[in-house]
Amino acid sequence: MGVVLFENKSDCCACGACLNVCSKSAISMKPDAEGFLYPEIDPNKCVECGVCKRVCKYKTSDLNAVESTYAVTNRDEKQIMKAASGGLFSAAASAILSDGGCVFGATLTFDSGHPDTYHIMVENKEDLWKLQGSKYVQSRIGRTYQQAKECLQHGRTVLFSGTPCQIAGLKSYLGKVYENLYTMDLICHGVPSAEFFDGYIQELNKKYRGKVTEYKFRDKTKGWGMNTAFEIVRGDKKTTIFKTAKVQSYLSLFYDCKIFRENCYSCPYAGSSRVGDVTIGDYWGIENEHPELDHDPNFDKEKGISCLLINSPKGQELFELIENQIHFVPSQFAKVAKTNGQLKAPSVMPMERNNILDINRRNGYEGVERYFSRKYRYQILLYTGYDLIPQEVRKRLKKILKR
């Protein structure tokens, strides 16, 4: 019969622990009909040792209680502007790299003409840009767990960042505690498939009659928020296009939790107990929770502010390692969780989720665009108008409305 890794798709997060642990290279990650990756075992290579089954600890990983919470911004102006929020990851990564360590995280490339999101190892600050910024699509882990283990065994300090399930997969694969390992998990809504995102990019290529060569899920040209920017190349001309997420099908469906893989809706890591040494995310609503920071230039809302949850003694060590590189003020978990729902519970699966994925499967992403244009028409009209308002006028309006 062979090894059965999981009975239901809700029991697999595609963390890649099984792929990395298999000594016979019998496991590969293959997309299903909806484009989501799942492990596939080659019966000609498998010796049925069962190691892949034992390393799969999804939903049974040890979790830590949050010990302390902070609002954080990076002191480095360049790093904070490249980041999605307050530049906290960049500060931690820079500290590790400065000490000869290595950093793992997700990168997004368009080398093949298609978007590709995957984990890589970075060993110098010059390459840190590859890991900066949010990627709202599932990243392929590949064999980076093996790379991380090799670095750890050679005594190098490792910072591994990823979704909570990826951090759980790494810890399960390693099977022991390494004093030179720091783990950083993200406040994760859930992950769409790389195939679905590729469909969206190909539609942009058709719409703008060019090729997308760069895509920023969160761009700060117009301030911290849900704004994106993508680069289109037509012949020898390169154009940057700025859009709010609310007029884009992919991002609107993402923020409405309608396109995630099945297990995301029952994620055991979406809660107040965390798997990483630290947890990072956007500190949404900080103007309400910390009004005393409104006029503090170190916590500029236009540039972005991060939240930091410290979940272990190792997390405290990492915080002490970077405290001279950041501005920070103590906060409370309950305050951060008010506007970060995945610190309370997993995303709820909307009724439309299966229908949207079915439309994509039958009619391609063009069908998804038609669905979006019909179902979100009032939102599109409203935010198309909003996009036309100059940035300075937006700022003044916000100040007036806040009074």
DRENDO-1510 file (C-alpha; in Angstrom, 1 decimal, always signed):
<recs>
REC; n; res; u; v; w
REC; 1; MET; +0.0; +0.0; +0.0 .
REC; 2; GLY; +2.9; +2.4; +0.7 .
REC; 3; VAL; +3.2; +5.4; +3.1 .
REC; 4; VAL; +0.1; +7.6; +3.4 .
REC; 5; LEU; +1.2; +11.0; +4.6 .
REC; 6; PHE; -2.3; +12.5; +5.1 .
REC; 7; GLU; -6.0; +11.5; +4.7 .
REC; 8; ASN; -7.5; +14.9; +4.0 .
REC; 9; LYS; -6.1; +18.0; +2.3 .
REC; 10; SER; -6.9; +20.0; +5.5 .
REC; 11; ASP; -4.1; +17.9; +7.2 .
REC; 12; CYS; -1.3; +19.1; +4.9 .
REC; 13; CYS; +0.2; +22.6; +4.7 .
REC; 14; ALA; +3.0; +21.8; +2.2 .
REC; 15; CYS; +5.7; +22.8; +4.7 .
REC; 16; GLY; +8.2; +20.5; +3.0 .
REC; 17; ALA; +9.5; +18.7; +6.0 .
REC; 18; CYS; +8.8; +15.3; +4.4 .
REC; 19; LEU; +10.6; +16.3; +1.2 .
REC; 20; ASN; +13.7; +17.5; +3.1 .
REC; 21; VAL; +13.9; +14.4; +5.4 .
REC; 22; CYS; +13.6; +11.7; +2.7 .
REC; 23; SER; +17.1; +10.2; +2.2 .
REC; 24; LYS; +15.9; +8.5; -1.1 .
REC; 25; SER; +14.6; +11.7; -2.7 .
REC; 26; ALA; +11.3; +9.9; -3.2 .
REC; 27; ILE; +9.1; +12.9; -2.4 .
REC; 28; SER; +8.3; +15.9; -4.6 .
REC; 29; MET; +5.8; +18.6; -4.3 .
REC; 30; LYS; +3.1; +18.6; -7.0 .
REC; 31; PRO; +0.2; +20.9; -7.7 .
REC; 32; ASP; -3.3; +19.6; -7.4 .
REC; 33; ALA; -6.2; +20.7; -9.8 .
REC; 34; GLU; -6.4; +24.0; -7.9 .
REC; 35; GLY; -2.7; +24.7; -8.1 .
REC; 36; PHE; -1.9; +24.0; -4.4 .
REC; 37; LEU; +1.2; +21.9; -3.7 .
REC; 38; TYR; +1.0; +18.5; -2.0 .
REC; 39; PRO; +3.8; +15.9; -1.4 .
REC; 40; GLU; +3.8; +13.0; -3.9 .
REC; 41; ILE; +5.7; +9.8; -3.2 .
REC; 42; ASP; +7.5; +7.9; -6.0 .
REC; 43; PRO; +6.8; +4.2; -5.3 .
REC; 44; ASN; +9.9; +3.2; -7.3 .
REC; 45; LYS; +12.2; +5.2; -4.9 .
REC; 46; CYS; +10.3; +4.8; -1.6 .
REC; 47; VAL; +11.6; +2.1; +0.8 .
REC; 48; GLU; +8.6; +2.7; +3.2 .
REC; 49; CYS; +10.9; +3.6; +6.2 .
REC; 50; GLY; +8.2; +5.9; +7.5 .
REC; 51; VAL; +10.5; +8.8; +8.4 .
REC; 52; CYS; +8.4; +11.2; +6.3 .
REC; 53; LYS; +5.3; +10.2; +8.3 .
REC; 54; ARG; +7.1; +10.7; +11.6 .
REC; 55; VAL; +8.5; +14.1; +10.7 .
REC; 56; CYS; +5.0; +15.4; +9.7 .
REC; 57; LYS; +4.0; +17.2; +12.9 .
REC; 58; TYR; +1.4; +19.5; +11.4 .
REC; 59; LYS; -1.3; +20.3; +14.1 .
REC; 60; THR; +0.9; +18.6; +16.8 .
REC; 61; SER; +3.8; +21.1; +17.1 .
REC; 62; ASP; +4.8; +22.6; +20.4 .
REC; 63; LEU; +3.6; +26.2; +20.8 .
REC; 64; ASN; +4.8; +29.0; +23.0 .
REC; 65; ALA; +2.8; +31.7; +24.9 .
REC; 66; VAL; +3.6; +35.3; +24.0 .
REC; 67; GLU; +5.9; +36.8; +26.6 .
REC; 68; SER; +6.0; +40.4; +25.6 .
REC; 69; THR; +4.8; +42.7; +22.8 .
REC; 70; TYR; +6.2; +45.9; +21.2 .
REC; 71; ALA; +5.5; +48.4; +18.5 .
REC; 72; VAL; +8.7; +48.7; +16.4 .
REC; 73; THR; +10.3; +50.7; +13.6 .
REC; 74; ASN; +13.7; +50.4; +11.9 .
REC; 75; ARG; +16.2; +53.2; +12.5 .
REC; 76; ASP; +17.5; +52.7; +8.9 .
REC; 77; GLU; +15.4; +54.9; +6.6 .
REC; 78; LYS; +16.3; +52.8; +3.5 .
REC; 79; GLN; +15.4; +49.5; +5.1 .
REC; 80; ILE; +12.1; +50.8; +6.4 .
REC; 81; MET; +11.0; +52.1; +3.0 .
REC; 82; LYS; +11.8; +48.7; +1.4 .
REC; 83; ALA; +9.8; +46.9; +4.0 .
REC; 84; ALA; +6.0; +46.2; +4.0 .
REC; 85; SER; +5.6; +47.7; +7.5 .
REC; 86; GLY; +8.2; +48.8; +10.1 .
REC; 87; GLY; +11.3; +47.1; +8.7 .
REC; 88; LEU; +11.7; +44.7; +11.7 .
REC; 89; PHE; +12.8; +41.7; +9.6 .
REC; 90; SER; +15.5; +43.8; +7.9 .
REC; 91; ALA; +16.9; +44.9; +11.3 .
REC; 92; ALA; +17.1; +41.3; +12.6 .
REC; 93; ALA; +18.5; +40.0; +9.3 .
REC; 94; SER; +21.2; +42.7; +9.2 .
REC; 95; ALA; +22.3; +41.8; +12.7 .
REC; 96; ILE; +22.7; +38.1; +11.9 .
REC; 97; LEU; +24.5; +38.8; +8.6 .
REC; 98; SER; +26.9; +41.2; +10.2 .
REC; 99; ASP; +28.0; +38.5; +12.5 .
REC; 100; GLY; +28.7; +36.0; +9.7 .
REC; 101; GLY; +25.3; +34.2; +10.0 .
REC; 102; CYS; +22.8; +33.3; +7.3 .
REC; 103; VAL; +19.2; +34.3; +6.8 .
REC; 104; PHE; +16.4; +32.4; +5.1 .
REC; 105; GLY; +13.2; +33.9; +3.7 .
REC; 106; ALA; +11.0; +34.1; +0.7 .
REC; 107; THR; +11.9; +35.8; -2.6 .
REC; 108; LEU; +9.9; +36.6; -5.7 .
REC; 109; THR; +11.4; +36.5; -9.2 .
REC; 110; PHE; +10.2; +36.8; -12.8 .
REC; 111; ASP; +13.2; +35.2; -14.5 .
REC; 112; SER; +11.1; +32.8; -16.5 .
REC; 113; GLY; +8.4; +35.3; -17.5 .
REC; 114; HIS; +6.3; +33.8; -14.7 .
REC; 115; PRO; +6.3; +34.7; -11.0 .
REC; 116; ASP; +8.2; +32.3; -8.8 .
REC; 117; THR; +8.1; +32.5; -5.0 .
REC; 118; TYR; +10.5; +30.3; -3.1 .
REC; 119; HIS; +12.7; +30.3; +0.0 .
REC; 120; ILE; +16.4; +31.1; -0.4 .
REC; 121; MET; +19.5; +31.6; +1.8 .
REC; 122; VAL; +21.2; +35.0; +2.0 .
REC; 123; GLU; +24.7; +35.4; +3.3 .
REC; 124; ASN; +25.4; +39.1; +2.8 .
REC; 125; LYS; +23.6; +42.4; +3.2 .
REC; 126; GLU; +23.9; +43.2; -0.5 .
REC; 127; ASP; +21.4; +40.4; -1.2 .
REC; 128; LEU; +19.0; +41.2; +1.7 .
REC; 129; TRP; +16.7; +43.1; -0.7 .
REC; 130; LYS; +15.7; +39.7; -2.2 .
REC; 131; LEU; +13.9; +38.9; +1.0 .
REC; 132; GLN; +12.4; +42.2; +1.9 .
REC; 133; GLY; +8.7; +43.0; +1.4 .
REC; 134; SER; +5.6; +40.9; +1.7 .
REC; 135; LYS; +4.7; +38.0; -0.6 .
REC; 136; TYR; +1.1; +37.1; -0.6 .
REC; 137; VAL; +1.5; +33.7; -2.2 .
REC; 138; GLN; +2.8; +30.3; -0.9 .
REC; 139; SER; +6.6; +30.1; -1.0 .
REC; 140; ARG; +8.2; +26.8; -2.0 .
REC; 141; ILE; +10.5; +25.7; +0.8 .
REC; 142; GLY; +12.6; +23.5; -1.5 .
REC; 143; ARG; +15.5; +22.0; +0.4 .
REC; 144; THR; +16.3; +25.1; +2.5 .
REC; 145; TYR; +15.7; +23.1; +5.7 .
REC; 146; GLN; +18.7; +21.0; +4.7 .
REC; 147; GLN; +20.7; +24.1; +4.0 .
REC; 148; ALA; +19.8; +25.6; +7.4 .
REC; 149; LYS; +20.8; +22.4; +9.1 .
REC; 150; GLU; +24.1; +22.4; +7.4 .
REC; 151; CYS; +24.8; +26.0; +8.5 .
REC; 152; LEU; +23.7; +25.2; +12.1 .
REC; 153; GLN; +26.0; +22.1; +12.3 .
REC; 154; HIS; +28.9; +24.3; +11.1 .
REC; 155; GLY; +28.3; +26.6; +14.0 .
REC; 156; ARG; +26.8; +29.5; +12.0 .
REC; 157; THR; +23.9; +31.6; +13.4 .
REC; 158; VAL; +20.7; +31.1; +11.4 .
REC; 159; LEU; +17.6; +33.3; +11.2 .
REC; 160; PHE; +14.8; +31.4; +9.5 .
REC; 161; SER; +11.7; +33.4; +8.6 .
REC; 162; GLY; +8.4; +32.1; +7.1 .
REC; 163; THR; +4.8; +31.3; +7.7 .
REC; 164; PRO; +4.1; +29.6; +11.1 .
REC; 165; CYS; +3.6; +26.2; +9.4 .
REC; 166; GLN; +7.0; +26.6; +7.6 .
REC; 167; ILE; +8.7; +27.3; +11.0 .
REC; 168; ALA; +6.9; +24.3; +12.5 .
REC; 169; GLY; +8.1; +22.2; +9.5 .
REC; 170; LEU; +11.7; +23.3; +10.0 .
REC; 171; LYS; +11.7; +22.5; +13.7 .
REC; 172; SER; +10.2; +19.1; +13.1 .
REC; 173; TYR; +12.8; +18.4; +10.4 .
REC; 174; LEU; +15.7; +19.4; +12.6 .
REC; 175; GLY; +14.4; +17.2; +15.5 .
REC; 176; LYS; +16.5; +19.0; +18.1 .
REC; 177; VAL; +17.1; +22.4; +19.6 .
REC; 178; TYR; +20.0; +24.4; +18.1 .
REC; 179; GLU; +21.3; +27.3; +20.2 .
REC; 180; ASN; +22.4; +29.2; +17.1 .
REC; 181; LEU; +18.9; +29.1; +15.5 .
REC; 182; TYR; +16.4; +32.0; +15.6 .
REC; 183; THR; +13.0; +31.5; +14.1 .
REC; 184; MET; +10.6; +34.3; +13.0 .
REC; 185; ASP; +7.0; +33.5; +12.0 .
REC; 186; LEU; +4.6; +35.9; +10.3 .
REC; 187; ILE; +1.0; +36.8; +11.2 .
REC; 188; CYS; -0.4; +34.9; +8.3 .
REC; 189; HIS; -3.9; +35.2; +6.8 .
REC; 190; GLY; -3.4; +32.1; +4.6 .
REC; 191; VAL; -1.8; +31.4; +1.3 .
REC; 192; PRO; -3.0; +31.3; -2.3 .
REC; 193; SER; -1.4; +29.0; -4.8 .
REC; 194; ALA; +1.5; +30.1; -7.0 .
REC; 195; GLU; -0.5; +29.0; -10.0 .
REC; 196; PHE; -3.4; +31.3; -9.1 .
REC; 197; PHE; -1.0; +34.2; -8.8 .
REC; 198; ASP; +0.6; +33.4; -12.1 .
REC; 199; GLY; -2.8; +33.5; -13.7 .
REC; 200; TYR; -3.3; +37.0; -12.3 .
REC; 201; ILE; +0.1; +38.2; -13.6 .
REC; 202; GLN; -0.6; +36.8; -17.1 .
REC; 203; GLU; -3.8; +38.8; -17.2 .
REC; 204; LEU; -1.8; +42.0; -16.3 .
REC; 205; ASN; +0.5; +41.2; -19.1 .
REC; 206; LYS; -2.4; +41.0; -21.6 .
REC; 207; LYS; -4.1; +44.1; -20.2 .
REC; 208; TYR; -0.9; +46.3; -20.3 .
REC; 209; ARG; +0.5; +44.6; -23.4 .
REC; 210; GLY; +3.8; +44.0; -21.8 .
REC; 211; LYS; +5.6; +41.8; -19.2 .
REC; 212; VAL; +5.5; +42.2; -15.5 .
REC; 213; THR; +9.1; +42.1; -14.3 .
REC; 214; GLU; +8.6; +43.2; -10.7 .
REC; 215; TYR; +5.6; +43.1; -8.3 .
REC; 216; LYS; +5.4; +44.8; -4.9 .
REC; 217; PHE; +2.4; +43.5; -2.9 .
REC; 218; ARG; +2.9; +46.5; -0.5 .
REC; 219; ASP; +4.4; +49.7; -1.9 .
REC; 220; LYS; +4.9; +52.8; +0.2 .
REC; 221; THR; +5.1; +55.4; -2.5 .
REC; 222; LYS; +1.7; +56.6; -1.4 .
REC; 223; GLY; +2.1; +55.7; +2.2 .
REC; 224; TRP; +1.8; +52.6; +4.4 .
REC; 225; GLY; -1.3; +50.6; +3.6 .
REC; 226; MET; -2.8; +48.4; +1.0 .
REC; 227; ASN; -1.1; +49.9; -2.1 .
REC; 228; THR; +0.8; +47.9; -4.7 .
REC; 229; ALA; +3.2; +48.7; -7.5 .
REC; 230; PHE; +4.3; +46.6; -10.5 .
REC; 231; GLU; +6.8; +47.2; -13.3 .
REC; 232; ILE; +5.7; +46.6; -16.9 .
REC; 233; VAL; +8.2; +46.3; -19.7 .
REC; 234; ARG; +7.1; +47.0; -23.3 .
REC; 235; GLY; +9.9; +46.7; -25.7 .
REC; 236; ASP; +12.7; +48.9; -24.3 .
REC; 237; LYS; +10.3; +51.0; -22.2 .
REC; 238; LYS; +9.8; +50.3; -18.5 .
REC; 239; THR; +6.7; +51.7; -16.6 .
REC; 240; THR; +5.8; +51.5; -12.9 .
REC; 241; ILE; +2.1; +51.3; -12.2 .
REC; 242; PHE; +0.6; +52.1; -8.8 .
REC; 243; LYS; -2.7; +50.6; -7.7 .
REC; 244; THR; -4.7; +50.2; -4.5 .
REC; 245; ALA; -5.4; +46.6; -3.6 .
REC; 246; LYS; -9.2; +47.3; -3.7 .
REC; 247; VAL; -9.2; +47.6; -7.5 .
REC; 248; GLN; -7.2; +44.4; -8.1 .
REC; 249; SER; -8.8; +41.0; -8.2 .
REC; 250; TYR; -6.0; +39.0; -6.7 .
REC; 251; LEU; -5.4; +41.2; -3.7 .
REC; 252; SER; -9.1; +41.8; -3.0 .
REC; 253; LEU; -9.8; +38.1; -3.0 .
REC; 254; PHE; -6.7; +37.6; -0.8 .
REC; 255; TYR; -7.8; +40.1; +1.8 .
REC; 256; ASP; -11.3; +38.7; +1.8 .
REC; 257; CYS; -9.7; +35.2; +2.5 .
REC; 258; LYS; -11.4; +33.6; -0.6 .
REC; 259; ILE; -8.4; +31.9; -2.3 .
REC; 260; PHE; -6.4; +30.1; +0.4 .
REC; 261; ARG; -5.3; +26.5; +0.5 .
REC; 262; GLU; -7.8; +24.3; +2.4 .
REC; 263; ASN; -5.7; +23.8; +5.6 .
REC; 264; CYS; -5.4; +27.6; +6.2 .
REC; 265; TYR; -9.0; +27.7; +7.4 .
REC; 266; SER; -8.2; +25.3; +10.2 .
REC; 267; CYS; -4.6; +26.4; +10.9 .
REC; 268; PRO; -3.4; +25.4; +14.3 .
REC; 269; TYR; -0.8; +28.3; +14.4 .
REC; 270; ALA; -3.4; +31.1; +13.9 .
REC; 271; GLY; -3.8; +32.0; +17.6 .
REC; 272; SER; -2.3; +33.5; +20.7 .
REC; 273; SER; +0.2; +30.6; +21.0 .
REC; 274; ARG; +3.1; +30.9; +18.5 .
REC; 275; VAL; +5.6; +28.5; +17.0 .
REC; 276; GLY; +8.4; +31.0; +16.2 .
REC; 277; ASP; +10.8; +32.6; +18.7 .
REC; 278; VAL; +9.3; +35.9; +17.5 .
REC; 279; THR; +6.2; +36.8; +15.5 .
REC; 280; ILE; +6.1; +39.9; +13.3 .
REC; 281; GLY; +3.4; +41.8; +11.4 .
REC; 282; ASP; +1.8; +45.1; +10.7 .
REC; 283; TYR; +0.7; +47.1; +13.7 .
REC; 284; TRP; -2.7; +48.1; +12.2 .
REC; 285; GLY; -4.7; +50.4; +14.4 .
REC; 286; ILE; -1.7; +51.8; +16.3 .
REC; 287; GLU; -3.2; +55.3; +16.1 .
REC; 288; ASN; -6.0; +54.0; +18.4 .
REC; 289; GLU; -3.9; +51.9; +20.7 .
REC; 290; HIS; -1.0; +54.3; +21.1 .
REC; 291; PRO; -2.3; +57.8; +20.4 .
REC; 292; GLU; +0.8; +59.2; +22.3 .
REC; 293; LEU; +2.9; +58.2; +19.3 .
REC; 294; ASP; +0.9; +60.3; +16.8 .
REC; 295; HIS; +3.5; +63.1; +16.7 .
REC; 296; ASP; +6.5; +60.9; +17.4 .
REC; 297; PRO; +8.7; +61.1; +14.2 .
REC; 298; ASN; +10.2; +57.7; +15.0 .
REC; 299; PHE; +6.7; +56.1; +14.5 .
REC; 300; ASP; +5.6; +57.7; +11.2 .
REC; 301; LYS; +2.5; +56.0; +10.0 .
REC; 302; GLU; +3.3; +56.9; +6.4 .
REC; 303; LYS; +6.4; +54.8; +6.6 .
REC; 304; GLY; +4.9; +51.8; +8.5 .
REC; 305; ILE; +5.0; +50.3; +12.0 .
REC; 306; SER; +5.6; +46.7; +12.9 .
REC; 307; CYS; +4.4; +44.7; +15.9 .
REC; 308; LEU; +6.8; +42.3; +17.6 .
REC; 309; LEU; +5.7; +39.4; +19.7 .
REC; 310; ILE; +8.5; +37.7; +21.8 .
REC; 311; ASN; +7.6; +34.1; +22.4 .
REC; 312; SER; +10.6; +32.4; +23.9 .
REC; 313; PRO; +14.0; +33.1; +25.6 .
REC; 314; LYS; +15.6; +32.9; +22.1 .
REC; 315; GLY; +13.2; +35.5; +20.9 .
REC; 316; GLN; +14.3; +37.8; +23.8 .
REC; 317; GLU; +17.9; +37.2; +22.8 .
REC; 318; LEU; +17.1; +38.3; +19.2 .
REC; 319; PHE; +15.4; +41.4; +20.5 .
REC; 320; GLU; +18.4; +42.3; +22.6 .
REC; 321; LEU; +20.6; +41.8; +19.6 .
REC; 322; ILE; +18.7; +44.4; +17.5 .
REC; 323; GLU; +17.5; +46.9; +20.1 .
REC; 324; ASN; +20.1; +49.4; +19.1 .
REC; 325; GLN; +18.9; +49.2; +15.5 .
REC; 326; ILE; +15.2; +49.9; +16.2 .
REC; 327; HIS; +12.8; +52.3; +17.9 .
REC; 328; PHE; +10.4; +50.4; +20.1 .
REC; 329; VAL; +7.8; +51.0; +22.8 .
REC; 330; PRO; +6.1; +48.3; +24.9 .
REC; 331; SER; +2.6; +47.3; +23.9 .
REC; 332; GLN; +0.1; +44.6; +24.7 .
REC; 333; PHE; -0.9; +41.4; +22.8 .
REC; 334; ALA; -4.6; +42.2; +23.1 .
REC; 335; LYS; -4.0; +45.6; +21.4 .
REC; 336; VAL; -2.2; +44.0; +18.4 .
REC; 337; ALA; -4.8; +41.2; +18.1 .
REC; 338; LYS; -7.7; +43.7; +17.7 .
REC; 339; THR; -6.8; +44.3; +14.1 .
REC; 340; ASN; -4.8; +41.1; +13.4 .
REC; 341; GLY; -7.5; +38.5; +13.6 .
REC; 342; GLN; -5.2; +35.6; +12.9 .
REC; 343; LEU; -3.7; +36.1; +16.4 .
REC; 344; LYS; -7.1; +34.9; +17.6 .
REC; 345; ALA; -8.3; +32.3; +15.1 .
REC; 346; PRO; -7.8; +31.1; +11.5 .
REC; 347; SER; -9.4; +32.8; +8.6 .
REC; 348; VAL; -13.0; +31.7; +8.0 .
REC; 349; MET; -13.6; +30.0; +4.7 .
REC; 350; PRO; -16.2; +32.1; +2.7 .
REC; 351; MET; -18.9; +30.3; +0.7 .
REC; 352; GLU; -17.5; +31.7; -2.5 .
REC; 353; ARG; -14.0; +30.1; -2.1 .
REC; 354; ASN; -14.7; +26.8; -3.9 .
REC; 355; ASN; -16.7; +28.6; -6.6 .
REC; 356; ILE; -13.8; +31.0; -7.4 .
REC; 357; LEU; -11.2; +28.2; -7.6 .
REC; 358; ASP; -13.6; +26.3; -9.8 .
REC; 359; ILE; -14.0; +29.3; -12.1 .
REC; 360; ASN; -10.2; +29.5; -12.4 .
REC; 361; ARG; -9.9; +25.8; -13.1 .
REC; 362; ARG; -12.6; +25.8; -15.8 .
REC; 363; ASN; -12.2; +29.3; -17.4 .
REC; 364; GLY; -8.7; +30.4; -16.4 .
REC; 365; TYR; -7.9; +33.6; -14.6 .
REC; 366; GLU; -9.9; +35.5; -17.3 .
REC; 367; GLY; -13.0; +34.0; -15.7 .
REC; 368; VAL; -11.9; +35.2; -12.3 .
REC; 369; GLU; -11.5; +38.7; -13.6 .
REC; 370; ARG; -15.1; +38.6; -14.9 .
REC; 371; TYR; -16.3; +37.3; -11.5 .
REC; 372; PHE; -14.4; +40.1; -9.8 .
REC; 373; SER; -15.7; +42.8; -12.1 .
REC; 374; ARG; -19.3; +41.7; -11.5 .
REC; 375; LYS; -19.2; +41.0; -7.7 .
REC; 376; TYR; -16.9; +43.9; -6.7 .
REC; 377; ARG; -18.2; +46.6; -9.2 .
REC; 378; TYR; -19.1; +49.2; -6.5 .
REC; 379; GLN; -15.8; +48.7; -4.7 .
REC; 380; ILE; -13.9; +49.0; -8.0 .
REC; 381; LEU; -15.7; +52.3; -8.9 .
REC; 382; LEU; -15.1; +53.8; -5.4 .
REC; 383; TYR; -11.4; +53.0; -5.2 .
REC; 384; THR; -10.8; +53.9; -8.9 .
REC; 385; GLY; -11.9; +57.4; -7.9 .
REC; 386; TYR; -9.8; +57.2; -4.7 .
REC; 387; ASP; -6.7; +56.3; -6.8 .
REC; 388; LEU; -7.1; +59.6; -8.7 .
REC; 389; ILE; -6.8; +61.7; -5.5 .
REC; 390; PRO; -3.3; +63.1; -5.1 .
REC; 391; GLN; -1.4; +61.8; -2.1 .
REC; 392; GLU; -1.2; +65.2; -0.3 .
REC; 393; VAL; -4.9; +65.6; -0.6 .
REC; 394; ARG; -5.5; +62.2; +0.9 .
REC; 395; LYS; -3.3; +63.1; +3.8 .
REC; 396; ARG; -5.3; +66.3; +4.5 .
REC; 397; LEU; -8.6; +64.4; +4.2 .
REC; 398; LYS; -7.4; +61.9; +6.7 .
REC; 399; LYS; -6.4; +64.6; +9.2 .
REC; 400; ILE; -9.8; +66.3; +8.8 .
REC; 401; LEU; -11.7; +63.0; +9.3 .
REC; 402; LYS; -9.7; +62.2; +12.3 .
REC; 403; ARG; -10.7; +65.4; +14.2 .
</recs>
